Amino acid sequence: MKKFVVVATILALALGMIWMAGCGKKETTIETPEGKVKVTEEGGEVTYETEEGEGKYKVTEEEPSEEDLGAPVYPDAEYVEGSGGTVSGSSEEGEFTTSGAEYRTGDDFNKVVGWYKDKLGEPMYIDTTANEASWMLSISEKEVVVVTVTQEEGGVSISIGRMKGEM
């Protein structure tokens, strides 16, 4: 739990620092109940140092590819600008990559769910009342892909996320 709190704090801070970043190197120290975390951001890469070790993260805000996402994108679905990106990093535990994006289509919910059933198999979860379906694909012990299809006003939202590596 301690590691999770520290990593979550660092990722939140890292994203904030990168989005607000101009030029140059930025450095700050955060004090948590678990100890101090020194965070340095330079050129879109964040390095953190704790008593337990050091880690590095790089964030890109571009639309991830289907290969990055680990699942197909519904045909003619449009990428929701600013909804996606990739975080890659390394620490004492190893390397990891997390990618995610949201897409929208005007197609019918059942048509989109049917397309994903053909590609991914039966969803892990489907709520016909809320018009939401989710697939959680455990590719390996160290890789998980989640696809969620949700009916929304004016269309269907498709969220795809992938976590790979040592988390």
Phi and psi in radians as a Rosetta constraint file:
Dihedral C 1 N 2 CA 2 C 2 CIRCULARHARMONIC -1.024 0.35
Dihedral N 2 CA 2 C 2 N 3 CIRCULARHARMONIC -0.814 0.35
Dihedral C 2 N 3 CA 3 C 3 CIRCULARHARMONIC -1.100 0.35
Dihedral N 3 CA 3 C 3 N 4 CIRCULARHARMONIC -0.712 0.35
Dihedral C 3 N 4 CA 4 C 4 CIRCULARHARMONIC -1.056 0.35
Dihedral N 4 CA 4 C 4 N 5 CIRCULARHARMONIC -0.809 0.35
Dihedral C 4 N 5 CA 5 C 5 CIRCULARHARMONIC -1.066 0.35
Dihedral N 5 CA 5 C 5 N 6 CIRCULARHARMONIC -0.786 0.35
Dihedral C 5 N 6 CA 6 C 6 CIRCULARHARMONIC -1.117 0.35
Dihedral N 6 CA 6 C 6 N 7 CIRCULARHARMONIC -0.833 0.35
Dihedral C 6 N 7 CA 7 C 7 CIRCULARHARMONIC -1.119 0.35
Dihedral N 7 CA 7 C 7 N 8 CIRCULARHARMONIC -0.746 0.35
Dihedral C 7 N 8 CA 8 C 8 CIRCULARHARMONIC -1.079 0.35
Dihedral N 8 CA 8 C 8 N 9 CIRCULARHARMONIC -0.750 0.35
Dihedral C 8 N 9 CA 9 C 9 CIRCULARHARMONIC -1.078 0.35
Dihedral N 9 CA 9 C 9 N 10 CIRCULARHARMONIC -0.770 0.35
Dihedral C 9 N 10 CA 10 C 10 CIRCULARHARMONIC -1.135 0.35
Dihedral N 10 CA 10 C 10 N 11 CIRCULARHARMONIC -0.799 0.35
Dihedral C 10 N 11 CA 11 C 11 CIRCULARHARMONIC -1.071 0.35
Dihedral N 11 CA 11 C 11 N 12 CIRCULARHARMONIC -0.748 0.35
Dihedral C 11 N 12 CA 12 C 12 CIRCULARHARMONIC -1.080 0.35
Dihedral N 12 CA 12 C 12 N 13 CIRCULARHARMONIC -0.794 0.35
Dihedral C 12 N 13 CA 13 C 13 CIRCULARHARMONIC -1.137 0.35
Dihedral N 13 CA 13 C 13 N 14 CIRCULARHARMONIC -0.730 0.35
Dihedral C 13 N 14 CA 14 C 14 CIRCULARHARMONIC -1.068 0.35
Dihedral N 14 CA 14 C 14 N 15 CIRCULARHARMONIC -0.815 0.35
Dihedral C 14 N 15 CA 15 C 15 CIRCULARHARMONIC -1.066 0.35
Dihedral N 15 CA 15 C 15 N 16 CIRCULARHARMONIC -0.765 0.35
Dihedral C 15 N 16 CA 16 C 16 CIRCULARHARMONIC -1.077 0.35
Dihedral N 16 CA 16 C 16 N 17 CIRCULARHARMONIC -0.754 0.35
Dihedral C 16 N 17 CA 17 C 17 CIRCULARHARMONIC -1.130 0.35
Dihedral N 17 CA 17 C 17 N 18 CIRCULARHARMONIC -0.718 0.35
Dihedral C 17 N 18 CA 18 C 18 CIRCULARHARMONIC -1.209 0.35
Dihedral N 18 CA 18 C 18 N 19 CIRCULARHARMONIC -0.749 0.35
Dihedral C 18 N 19 CA 19 C 19 CIRCULARHARMONIC -1.142 0.35
Dihedral N 19 CA 19 C 19 N 20 CIRCULARHARMONIC -0.561 0.35
Dihedral C 19 N 20 CA 20 C 20 CIRCULARHARMONIC -1.598 0.35
Dihedral N 20 CA 20 C 20 N 21 CIRCULARHARMONIC -0.092 0.35
Dihedral C 20 N 21 CA 21 C 21 CIRCULARHARMONIC -1.211 0.35
Dihedral N 21 CA 21 C 21 N 22 CIRCULARHARMONIC 2.449 0.35
Dihedral C 21 N 22 CA 22 C 22 CIRCULARHARMONIC -1.821 0.35
Dihedral N 22 CA 22 C 22 N 23 CIRCULARHARMONIC -2.209 0.35
Dihedral C 22 N 23 CA 23 C 23 CIRCULARHARMONIC -1.761 0.35
Dihedral N 23 CA 23 C 23 N 24 CIRCULARHARMONIC 2.804 0.35
Dihedral C 23 N 24 CA 24 C 24 CIRCULARHARMONIC 1.702 0.35
Dihedral N 24 CA 24 C 24 N 25 CIRCULARHARMONIC 3.132 0.35
Dihedral C 24 N 25 CA 25 C 25 CIRCULARHARMONIC -1.773 0.35
Dihedral N 25 CA 25 C 25 N 26 CIRCULARHARMONIC 2.371 0.35
Dihedral C 25 N 26 CA 26 C 26 CIRCULARHARMONIC -2.132 0.35
Dihedral N 26 CA 26 C 26 N 27 CIRCULARHARMONIC 2.417 0.35
Dihedral C 26 N 27 CA 27 C 27 CIRCULARHARMONIC -2.425 0.35
Dihedral N 27 CA 27 C 27 N 28 CIRCULARHARMONIC 2.413 0.35
Dihedral C 27 N 28 CA 28 C 28 CIRCULARHARMONIC -2.602 0.35
Dihedral N 28 CA 28 C 28 N 29 CIRCULARHARMONIC 2.769 0.35
Dihedral C 28 N 29 CA 29 C 29 CIRCULARHARMONIC -2.117 0.35
Dihedral N 29 CA 29 C 29 N 30 CIRCULARHARMONIC 2.298 0.35
Dihedral C 29 N 30 CA 30 C 30 CIRCULARHARMONIC -1.951 0.35
Dihedral N 30 CA 30 C 30 N 31 CIRCULARHARMONIC 2.364 0.35
Dihedral C 30 N 31 CA 31 C 31 CIRCULARHARMONIC -1.856 0.35
Dihedral N 31 CA 31 C 31 N 32 CIRCULARHARMONIC 2.165 0.35
Dihedral C 31 N 32 CA 32 C 32 CIRCULARHARMONIC -2.082 0.35
Dihedral N 32 CA 32 C 32 N 33 CIRCULARHARMONIC 2.926 0.35
Dihedral C 32 N 33 CA 33 C 33 CIRCULARHARMONIC -1.023 0.35
Dihedral N 33 CA 33 C 33 N 34 CIRCULARHARMONIC -0.441 0.35
Dihedral C 33 N 34 CA 34 C 34 CIRCULARHARMONIC -1.486 0.35
Dihedral N 34 CA 34 C 34 N 35 CIRCULARHARMONIC -0.169 0.35
Dihedral C 34 N 35 CA 35 C 35 CIRCULARHARMONIC 2.390 0.35
Dihedral N 35 CA 35 C 35 N 36 CIRCULARHARMONIC -3.031 0.35
Dihedral C 35 N 36 CA 36 C 36 CIRCULARHARMONIC -1.579 0.35
Dihedral N 36 CA 36 C 36 N 37 CIRCULARHARMONIC 2.562 0.35
Dihedral C 36 N 37 CA 37 C 37 CIRCULARHARMONIC -2.256 0.35
Dihedral N 37 CA 37 C 37 N 38 CIRCULARHARMONIC 2.103 0.35
Dihedral C 37 N 38 CA 38 C 38 CIRCULARHARMONIC -1.674 0.35
Dihedral N 38 CA 38 C 38 N 39 CIRCULARHARMONIC 2.166 0.35
Dihedral C 38 N 39 CA 39 C 39 CIRCULARHARMONIC -2.091 0.35
Dihedral N 39 CA 39 C 39 N 40 CIRCULARHARMONIC 2.240 0.35
Dihedral C 39 N 40 CA 40 C 40 CIRCULARHARMONIC -2.163 0.35
Dihedral N 40 CA 40 C 40 N 41 CIRCULARHARMONIC 2.309 0.35
Dihedral C 40 N 41 CA 41 C 41 CIRCULARHARMONIC -2.109 0.35
Dihedral N 41 CA 41 C 41 N 42 CIRCULARHARMONIC 2.288 0.35
Dihedral C 41 N 42 CA 42 C 42 CIRCULARHARMONIC -2.665 0.35
Dihedral N 42 CA 42 C 42 N 43 CIRCULARHARMONIC 2.120 0.35
Dihedral C 42 N 43 CA 43 C 43 CIRCULARHARMONIC 1.056 0.35
Dihedral N 43 CA 43 C 43 N 44 CIRCULARHARMONIC 0.628 0.35
Dihedral C 43 N 44 CA 44 C 44 CIRCULARHARMONIC 1.449 0.35
Dihedral N 44 CA 44 C 44 N 45 CIRCULARHARMONIC 0.004 0.35
Dihedral C 44 N 45 CA 45 C 45 CIRCULARHARMONIC -1.938 0.35
Dihedral N 45 CA 45 C 45 N 46 CIRCULARHARMONIC 2.327 0.35
Dihedral C 45 N 46 CA 46 C 46 CIRCULARHARMONIC -1.968 0.35
Dihedral N 46 CA 46 C 46 N 47 CIRCULARHARMONIC 2.295 0.35
Dihedral C 46 N 47 CA 47 C 47 CIRCULARHARMONIC -2.028 0.35
Dihedral N 47 CA 47 C 47 N 48 CIRCULARHARMONIC 2.356 0.35
Dihedral C 47 N 48 CA 48 C 48 CIRCULARHARMONIC -2.169 0.35
Dihedral N 48 CA 48 C 48 N 49 CIRCULARHARMONIC 2.565 0.35
Dihedral C 48 N 49 CA 49 C 49 CIRCULARHARMONIC -2.241 0.35
Dihedral N 49 CA 49 C 49 N 50 CIRCULARHARMONIC 2.273 0.35
Dihedral C 49 N 50 CA 50 C 50 CIRCULARHARMONIC -2.260 0.35
Dihedral N 50 CA 50 C 50 N 51 CIRCULARHARMONIC 3.103 0.35
Dihedral C 50 N 51 CA 51 C 51 CIRCULARHARMONIC -1.107 0.35
Dihedral N 51 CA 51 C 51 N 52 CIRCULARHARMONIC -0.445 0.35
Dihedral C 51 N 52 CA 52 C 52 CIRCULARHARMONIC -1.481 0.35
Dihedral N 52 CA 52 C 52 N 53 CIRCULARHARMONIC -0.236 0.35
Dihedral C 52 N 53 CA 53 C 53 CIRCULARHARMONIC 2.540 0.35
Dihedral N 53 CA 53 C 53 N 54 CIRCULARHARMONIC -2.854 0.35
Dihedral C 53 N 54 CA 54 C 54 CIRCULARHARMONIC -2.200 0.35
Dihedral N 54 CA 54 C 54 N 55 CIRCULARHARMONIC 2.647 0.35
Dihedral C 54 N 55 CA 55 C 55 CIRCULARHARMONIC -2.527 0.35
Dihedral N 55 CA 55 C 55 N 56 CIRCULARHARMONIC 2.788 0.35
Dihedral C 55 N 56 CA 56 C 56 CIRCULARHARMONIC -2.287 0.35
Dihedral N 56 CA 56 C 56 N 57 CIRCULARHARMONIC 2.510 0.35
Dihedral C 56 N 57 CA 57 C 57 CIRCULARHARMONIC -2.364 0.35
Dihedral N 57 CA 57 C 57 N 58 CIRCULARHARMONIC 2.496 0.35
Dihedral C 57 N 58 CA 58 C 58 CIRCULARHARMONIC -2.250 0.35
Dihedral N 58 CA 58 C 58 N 59 CIRCULARHARMONIC 2.305 0.35
Dihedral C 58 N 59 CA 59 C 59 CIRCULARHARMONIC -2.019 0.35
Dihedral N 59 CA 59 C 59 N 60 CIRCULARHARMONIC 2.277 0.35
Dihedral C 59 N 60 CA 60 C 60 CIRCULARHARMONIC -2.078 0.35
Dihedral N 60 CA 60 C 60 N 61 CIRCULARHARMONIC 2.467 0.35
Dihedral C 60 N 61 CA 61 C 61 CIRCULARHARMONIC -1.820 0.35
Dihedral N 61 CA 61 C 61 N 62 CIRCULARHARMONIC 0.283 0.35
Dihedral C 61 N 62 CA 62 C 62 CIRCULARHARMONIC -1.460 0.35
Dihedral N 62 CA 62 C 62 N 63 CIRCULARHARMONIC 2.795 0.35
Dihedral C 62 N 63 CA 63 C 63 CIRCULARHARMONIC -1.114 0.35
Dihedral N 63 CA 63 C 63 N 64 CIRCULARHARMONIC 2.192 0.35
Dihedral C 63 N 64 CA 64 C 64 CIRCULARHARMONIC -1.231 0.35
Dihedral N 64 CA 64 C 64 N 65 CIRCULARHARMONIC 2.663 0.35
Dihedral C 64 N 65 CA 65 C 65 CIRCULARHARMONIC -1.361 0.35
Dihedral N 65 CA 65 C 65 N 66 CIRCULARHARMONIC 2.912 0.35
Dihedral C 65 N 66 CA 66 C 66 CIRCULARHARMONIC -1.034 0.35
Dihedral N 66 CA 66 C 66 N 67 CIRCULARHARMONIC -0.626 0.35
Dihedral C 66 N 67 CA 67 C 67 CIRCULARHARMONIC -1.106 0.35
Dihedral N 67 CA 67 C 67 N 68 CIRCULARHARMONIC -0.744 0.35
Dihedral C 67 N 68 CA 68 C 68 CIRCULARHARMONIC -1.096 0.35
Dihedral N 68 CA 68 C 68 N 69 CIRCULARHARMONIC -0.696 0.35
Dihedral C 68 N 69 CA 69 C 69 CIRCULARHARMONIC -1.330 0.35
Dihedral N 69 CA 69 C 69 N 70 CIRCULARHARMONIC -0.479 0.35
Dihedral C 69 N 70 CA 70 C 70 CIRCULARHARMONIC 1.388 0.35
Dihedral N 70 CA 70 C 70 N 71 CIRCULARHARMONIC 0.179 0.35
Dihedral C 70 N 71 CA 71 C 71 CIRCULARHARMONIC -2.647 0.35
Dihedral N 71 CA 71 C 71 N 72 CIRCULARHARMONIC 2.690 0.35
Dihedral C 71 N 72 CA 72 C 72 CIRCULARHARMONIC -1.279 0.35
Dihedral N 72 CA 72 C 72 N 73 CIRCULARHARMONIC 2.642 0.35
Dihedral C 72 N 73 CA 73 C 73 CIRCULARHARMONIC -1.677 0.35
Dihedral N 73 CA 73 C 73 N 74 CIRCULARHARMONIC 2.319 0.35
Dihedral C 73 N 74 CA 74 C 74 CIRCULARHARMONIC -0.940 0.35
Dihedral N 74 CA 74 C 74 N 75 CIRCULARHARMONIC 2.354 0.35
Dihedral C 74 N 75 CA 75 C 75 CIRCULARHARMONIC -0.987 0.35
Dihedral N 75 CA 75 C 75 N 76 CIRCULARHARMONIC 2.395 0.35
Dihedral C 75 N 76 CA 76 C 76 CIRCULARHARMONIC 1.155 0.35
Dihedral N 76 CA 76 C 76 N 77 CIRCULARHARMONIC 0.113 0.35
Dihedral C 76 N 77 CA 77 C 77 CIRCULARHARMONIC -1.250 0.35
Dihedral N 77 CA 77 C 77 N 78 CIRCULARHARMONIC 2.478 0.35
Dihedral C 77 N 78 CA 78 C 78 CIRCULARHARMONIC -1.779 0.35
Dihedral N 78 CA 78 C 78 N 79 CIRCULARHARMONIC 2.358 0.35
Dihedral C 78 N 79 CA 79 C 79 CIRCULARHARMONIC -1.145 0.35
Dihedral N 79 CA 79 C 79 N 80 CIRCULARHARMONIC 2.321 0.35
Dihedral C 79 N 80 CA 80 C 80 CIRCULARHARMONIC -1.453 0.35
Dihedral N 80 CA 80 C 80 N 81 CIRCULARHARMONIC 1.917 0.35
Dihedral C 80 N 81 CA 81 C 81 CIRCULARHARMONIC -0.903 0.35
Dihedral N 81 CA 81 C 81 N 82 CIRCULARHARMONIC 2.296 0.35
Dihedral C 81 N 82 CA 82 C 82 CIRCULARHARMONIC 1.408 0.35
Dihedral N 82 CA 82 C 82 N 83 CIRCULARHARMONIC 0.044 0.35
Dihedral C 82 N 83 CA 83 C 83 CIRCULARHARMONIC -1.553 0.35
Dihedral N 83 CA 83 C 83 N 84 CIRCULARHARMONIC -0.209 0.35
Dihedral C 83 N 84 CA 84 C 84 CIRCULARHARMONIC -2.247 0.35
Dihedral N 84 CA 84 C 84 N 85 CIRCULARHARMONIC 3.099 0.35
Dihedral C 84 N 85 CA 85 C 85 CIRCULARHARMONIC 2.849 0.35
Dihedral N 85 CA 85 C 85 N 86 CIRCULARHARMONIC -3.086 0.35
Dihedral C 85 N 86 CA 86 C 86 CIRCULARHARMONIC -2.368 0.35
Dihedral N 86 CA 86 C 86 N 87 CIRCULARHARMONIC 2.387 0.35
Dihedral C 86 N 87 CA 87 C 87 CIRCULARHARMONIC -2.059 0.35
Dihedral N 87 CA 87 C 87 N 88 CIRCULARHARMONIC 2.154 0.35
Dihedral C 87 N 88 CA 88 C 88 CIRCULARHARMONIC -2.139 0.35
Dihedral N 88 CA 88 C 88 N 89 CIRCULARHARMONIC 2.606 0.35
Dihedral C 88 N 89 CA 89 C 89 CIRCULARHARMONIC -2.839 0.35
Dihedral N 89 CA 89 C 89 N 90 CIRCULARHARMONIC 3.049 0.35
Dihedral C 89 N 90 CA 90 C 90 CIRCULARHARMONIC -2.544 0.35
Dihedral N 90 CA 90 C 90 N 91 CIRCULARHARMONIC 2.623 0.35
Dihedral C 90 N 91 CA 91 C 91 CIRCULARHARMONIC -2.676 0.35
Dihedral N 91 CA 91 C 91 N 92 CIRCULARHARMONIC -3.026 0.35
Dihedral C 91 N 92 CA 92 C 92 CIRCULARHARMONIC -1.028 0.35
Dihedral N 92 CA 92 C 92 N 93 CIRCULARHARMONIC -0.531 0.35
Dihedral C 92 N 93 CA 93 C 93 CIRCULARHARMONIC -1.289 0.35
Dihedral N 93 CA 93 C 93 N 94 CIRCULARHARMONIC -0.384 0.35
Dihedral C 93 N 94 CA 94 C 94 CIRCULARHARMONIC 2.362 0.35
Dihedral N 94 CA 94 C 94 N 95 CIRCULARHARMONIC -2.798 0.35
Dihedral C 94 N 95 CA 95 C 95 CIRCULARHARMONIC -1.861 0.35
Dihedral N 95 CA 95 C 95 N 96 CIRCULARHARMONIC 2.698 0.35
Dihedral C 95 N 96 CA 96 C 96 CIRCULARHARMONIC -2.602 0.35
Dihedral N 96 CA 96 C 96 N 97 CIRCULARHARMONIC 2.776 0.35
Dihedral C 96 N 97 CA 97 C 97 CIRCULARHARMONIC -2.452 0.35
Dihedral N 97 CA 97 C 97 N 98 CIRCULARHARMONIC 2.361 0.35
Dihedral C 97 N 98 CA 98 C 98 CIRCULARHARMONIC -2.220 0.35
Dihedral N 98 CA 98 C 98 N 99 CIRCULARHARMONIC 2.219 0.35
Dihedral C 98 N 99 CA 99 C 99 CIRCULARHARMONIC -2.245 0.35
Dihedral N 99 CA 99 C 99 N 100 CIRCULARHARMONIC 2.595 0.35
Dihedral C 99 N 100 CA 100 C 100 CIRCULARHARMONIC -2.811 0.35
Dihedral N 100 CA 100 C 100 N 101 CIRCULARHARMONIC 2.717 0.35
Dihedral C 100 N 101 CA 101 C 101 CIRCULARHARMONIC -2.840 0.35
Dihedral N 101 CA 101 C 101 N 102 CIRCULARHARMONIC 2.788 0.35
Dihedral C 101 N 102 CA 102 C 102 CIRCULARHARMONIC -2.109 0.35
Dihedral N 102 CA 102 C 102 N 103 CIRCULARHARMONIC 2.477 0.35
Dihedral C 102 N 103 CA 103 C 103 CIRCULARHARMONIC -2.256 0.35
Dihedral N 103 CA 103 C 103 N 104 CIRCULARHARMONIC 2.733 0.35
Dihedral C 103 N 104 CA 104 C 104 CIRCULARHARMONIC -2.283 0.35
Dihedral N 104 CA 104 C 104 N 105 CIRCULARHARMONIC 2.558 0.35
Dihedral C 104 N 105 CA 105 C 105 CIRCULARHARMONIC -2.503 0.35
Dihedral N 105 CA 105 C 105 N 106 CIRCULARHARMONIC 2.658 0.35
Dihedral C 105 N 106 CA 106 C 106 CIRCULARHARMONIC -1.525 0.35
Dihedral N 106 CA 106 C 106 N 107 CIRCULARHARMONIC -0.020 0.35
Dihedral C 106 N 107 CA 107 C 107 CIRCULARHARMONIC -1.197 0.35
Dihedral N 107 CA 107 C 107 N 108 CIRCULARHARMONIC 2.811 0.35
Dihedral C 107 N 108 CA 108 C 108 CIRCULARHARMONIC -1.134 0.35
Dihedral N 108 CA 108 C 108 N 109 CIRCULARHARMONIC 2.477 0.35
Dihedral C 108 N 109 CA 109 C 109 CIRCULARHARMONIC -0.926 0.35
Dihedral N 109 CA 109 C 109 N 110 CIRCULARHARMONIC -0.863 0.35
Dihedral C 109 N 110 CA 110 C 110 CIRCULARHARMONIC -1.112 0.35
Dihedral N 110 CA 110 C 110 N 111 CIRCULARHARMONIC -0.585 0.35
Dihedral C 110 N 111 CA 111 C 111 CIRCULARHARMONIC -1.155 0.35
Dihedral N 111 CA 111 C 111 N 112 CIRCULARHARMONIC -0.769 0.35
Dihedral C 111 N 112 CA 112 C 112 CIRCULARHARMONIC -1.145 0.35
Dihedral N 112 CA 112 C 112 N 113 CIRCULARHARMONIC -0.789 0.35
Dihedral C 112 N 113 CA 113 C 113 CIRCULARHARMONIC -1.070 0.35
Dihedral N 113 CA 113 C 113 N 114 CIRCULARHARMONIC -0.735 0.35
Dihedral C 113 N 114 CA 114 C 114 CIRCULARHARMONIC -1.053 0.35
Dihedral N 114 CA 114 C 114 N 115 CIRCULARHARMONIC -0.715 0.35
Dihedral C 114 N 115 CA 115 C 115 CIRCULARHARMONIC -1.098 0.35
Dihedral N 115 CA 115 C 115 N 116 CIRCULARHARMONIC -0.793 0.35
Dihedral C 115 N 116 CA 116 C 116 CIRCULARHARMONIC -1.190 0.35
Dihedral N 116 CA 116 C 116 N 117 CIRCULARHARMONIC -0.579 0.35
Dihedral C 116 N 117 CA 117 C 117 CIRCULARHARMONIC -1.064 0.35
Dihedral N 117 CA 117 C 117 N 118 CIRCULARHARMONIC -0.730 0.35
Dihedral C 117 N 118 CA 118 C 118 CIRCULARHARMONIC -1.098 0.35
Dihedral N 118 CA 118 C 118 N 119 CIRCULARHARMONIC -0.637 0.35
Dihedral C 118 N 119 CA 119 C 119 CIRCULARHARMONIC -1.484 0.35
Dihedral N 119 CA 119 C 119 N 120 CIRCULARHARMONIC -0.665 0.35
Dihedral C 119 N 120 CA 120 C 120 CIRCULARHARMONIC -2.046 0.35
Dihedral N 120 CA 120 C 120 N 121 CIRCULARHARMONIC -0.146 0.35
Dihedral C 120 N 121 CA 121 C 121 CIRCULARHARMONIC 1.599 0.35
Dihedral N 121 CA 121 C 121 N 122 CIRCULARHARMONIC -2.998 0.35
Dihedral C 121 N 122 CA 122 C 122 CIRCULARHARMONIC -1.127 0.35
Dihedral N 122 CA 122 C 122 N 123 CIRCULARHARMONIC 2.473 0.35
Dihedral C 122 N 123 CA 123 C 123 CIRCULARHARMONIC -1.202 0.35
Dihedral N 123 CA 123 C 123 N 124 CIRCULARHARMONIC 2.660 0.35
Dihedral C 123 N 124 CA 124 C 124 CIRCULARHARMONIC -1.194 0.35
Dihedral N 124 CA 124 C 124 N 125 CIRCULARHARMONIC -0.573 0.35
Dihedral C 124 N 125 CA 125 C 125 CIRCULARHARMONIC -2.516 0.35
Dihedral N 125 CA 125 C 125 N 126 CIRCULARHARMONIC 2.347 0.35
Dihedral C 125 N 126 CA 126 C 126 CIRCULARHARMONIC -2.485 0.35
Dihedral N 126 CA 126 C 126 N 127 CIRCULARHARMONIC 2.297 0.35
Dihedral C 126 N 127 CA 127 C 127 CIRCULARHARMONIC -2.101 0.35
Dihedral N 127 CA 127 C 127 N 128 CIRCULARHARMONIC 1.763 0.35
Dihedral C 127 N 128 CA 128 C 128 CIRCULARHARMONIC -1.236 0.35
Dihedral N 128 CA 128 C 128 N 129 CIRCULARHARMONIC -0.421 0.35
Dihedral C 128 N 129 CA 129 C 129 CIRCULARHARMONIC -1.230 0.35
Dihedral N 129 CA 129 C 129 N 130 CIRCULARHARMONIC -0.787 0.35
Dihedral C 129 N 130 CA 130 C 130 CIRCULARHARMONIC -1.582 0.35
Dihedral N 130 CA 130 C 130 N 131 CIRCULARHARMONIC -0.057 0.35
Dihedral C 130 N 131 CA 131 C 131 CIRCULARHARMONIC 0.915 0.35
Dihedral N 131 CA 131 C 131 N 132 CIRCULARHARMONIC 1.082 0.35
Dihedral C 131 N 132 CA 132 C 132 CIRCULARHARMONIC -2.447 0.35
Dihedral N 132 CA 132 C 132 N 133 CIRCULARHARMONIC 2.396 0.35
Dihedral C 132 N 133 CA 133 C 133 CIRCULARHARMONIC -2.356 0.35
Dihedral N 133 CA 133 C 133 N 134 CIRCULARHARMONIC 2.470 0.35
Dihedral C 133 N 134 CA 134 C 134 CIRCULARHARMONIC -2.341 0.35
Dihedral N 134 CA 134 C 134 N 135 CIRCULARHARMONIC 2.461 0.35
Dihedral C 134 N 135 CA 135 C 135 CIRCULARHARMONIC -2.054 0.35
Dihedral N 135 CA 135 C 135 N 136 CIRCULARHARMONIC 2.348 0.35
Dihedral C 135 N 136 CA 136 C 136 CIRCULARHARMONIC -2.148 0.35
Dihedral N 136 CA 136 C 136 N 137 CIRCULARHARMONIC 1.903 0.35
Dihedral C 136 N 137 CA 137 C 137 CIRCULARHARMONIC -1.780 0.35
Dihedral N 137 CA 137 C 137 N 138 CIRCULARHARMONIC 1.981 0.35
Dihedral C 137 N 138 CA 138 C 138 CIRCULARHARMONIC -1.582 0.35
Dihedral N 138 CA 138 C 138 N 139 CIRCULARHARMONIC 1.616 0.35
Dihedral C 138 N 139 CA 139 C 139 CIRCULARHARMONIC -1.163 0.35
Dihedral N 139 CA 139 C 139 N 140 CIRCULARHARMONIC -0.720 0.35
Dihedral C 139 N 140 CA 140 C 140 CIRCULARHARMONIC -2.756 0.35
Dihedral N 140 CA 140 C 140 N 141 CIRCULARHARMONIC -3.116 0.35
Dihedral C 140 N 141 CA 141 C 141 CIRCULARHARMONIC -1.037 0.35
Dihedral N 141 CA 141 C 141 N 142 CIRCULARHARMONIC -0.468 0.35
Dihedral C 141 N 142 CA 142 C 142 CIRCULARHARMONIC -1.989 0.35
Dihedral N 142 CA 142 C 142 N 143 CIRCULARHARMONIC 0.298 0.35
Dihedral C 142 N 143 CA 143 C 143 CIRCULARHARMONIC -2.575 0.35
Dihedral N 143 CA 143 C 143 N 144 CIRCULARHARMONIC 2.201 0.35
Dihedral C 143 N 144 CA 144 C 144 CIRCULARHARMONIC -2.321 0.35
Dihedral N 144 CA 144 C 144 N 145 CIRCULARHARMONIC 2.401 0.35
Dihedral C 144 N 145 CA 145 C 145 CIRCULARHARMONIC -2.140 0.35
Dihedral N 145 CA 145 C 145 N 146 CIRCULARHARMONIC 2.333 0.35
Dihedral C 145 N 146 CA 146 C 146 CIRCULARHARMONIC -2.129 0.35
Dihedral N 146 CA 146 C 146 N 147 CIRCULARHARMONIC 2.253 0.35
Dihedral C 146 N 147 CA 147 C 147 CIRCULARHARMONIC -2.136 0.35
Dihedral N 147 CA 147 C 147 N 148 CIRCULARHARMONIC 2.231 0.35
Dihedral C 147 N 148 CA 148 C 148 CIRCULARHARMONIC -2.214 0.35
Dihedral N 148 CA 148 C 148 N 149 CIRCULARHARMONIC 2.248 0.35
Dihedral C 148 N 149 CA 149 C 149 CIRCULARHARMONIC -1.983 0.35
Dihedral N 149 CA 149 C 149 N 150 CIRCULARHARMONIC 2.191 0.35
Dihedral C 149 N 150 CA 150 C 150 CIRCULARHARMONIC -2.329 0.35
Dihedral N 150 CA 150 C 150 N 151 CIRCULARHARMONIC 2.280 0.35
Dihedral C 150 N 151 CA 151 C 151 CIRCULARHARMONIC -1.277 0.35
Dihedral N 151 CA 151 C 151 N 152 CIRCULARHARMONIC 2.226 0.35
Dihedral C 151 N 152 CA 152 C 152 CIRCULARHARMONIC -2.281 0.35
Dihedral N 152 CA 152 C 152 N 153 CIRCULARHARMONIC 2.943 0.35
Dihedral C 152 N 153 CA 153 C 153 CIRCULARHARMONIC -1.028 0.35
Dihedral N 153 CA 153 C 153 N 154 CIRCULARHARMONIC 2.159 0.35
Dihedral C 153 N 154 CA 154 C 154 CIRCULARHARMONIC 1.446 0.35
Dihedral N 154 CA 154 C 154 N 155 CIRCULARHARMONIC 0.128 0.35
Dihedral C 154 N 155 CA 155 C 155 CIRCULARHARMONIC 2.800 0.35
Dihedral N 155 CA 155 C 155 N 156 CIRCULARHARMONIC -2.822 0.35
Dihedral C 155 N 156 CA 156 C 156 CIRCULARHARMONIC -2.163 0.35
Dihedral N 156 CA 156 C 156 N 157 CIRCULARHARMONIC 2.363 0.35
Dihedral C 156 N 157 CA 157 C 157 CIRCULARHARMONIC -1.781 0.35
Dihedral N 157 CA 157 C 157 N 158 CIRCULARHARMONIC 2.381 0.35
Dihedral C 157 N 158 CA 158 C 158 CIRCULARHARMONIC -2.157 0.35
Dihedral N 158 CA 158 C 158 N 159 CIRCULARHARMONIC 2.060 0.35
Dihedral C 158 N 159 CA 159 C 159 CIRCULARHARMONIC -1.939 0.35
Dihedral N 159 CA 159 C 159 N 160 CIRCULARHARMONIC 2.293 0.35
Dihedral C 159 N 160 CA 160 C 160 CIRCULARHARMONIC -2.233 0.35
Dihedral N 160 CA 160 C 160 N 161 CIRCULARHARMONIC 2.282 0.35
Dihedral C 160 N 161 CA 161 C 161 CIRCULARHARMONIC -2.421 0.35
Dihedral N 161 CA 161 C 161 N 162 CIRCULARHARMONIC 2.545 0.35
Dihedral C 161 N 162 CA 162 C 162 CIRCULARHARMONIC -2.375 0.35
Dihedral N 162 CA 162 C 162 N 163 CIRCULARHARMONIC 2.336 0.35
Dihedral C 162 N 163 CA 163 C 163 CIRCULARHARMONIC -2.128 0.35
Dihedral N 163 CA 163 C 163 N 164 CIRCULARHARMONIC 2.223 0.35
Dihedral C 163 N 164 CA 164 C 164 CIRCULARHARMONIC -2.432 0.35
Dihedral N 164 CA 164 C 164 N 165 CIRCULARHARMONIC 2.304 0.35
Dihedral C 164 N 165 CA 165 C 165 CIRCULARHARMONIC 1.933 0.35
Dihedral N 165 CA 165 C 165 N 166 CIRCULARHARMONIC -2.801 0.35
Dihedral C 165 N 166 CA 166 C 166 CIRCULARHARMONIC -1.510 0.35
Dihedral N 166 CA 166 C 166 N 167 CIRCULARHARMONIC 2.027 0.35
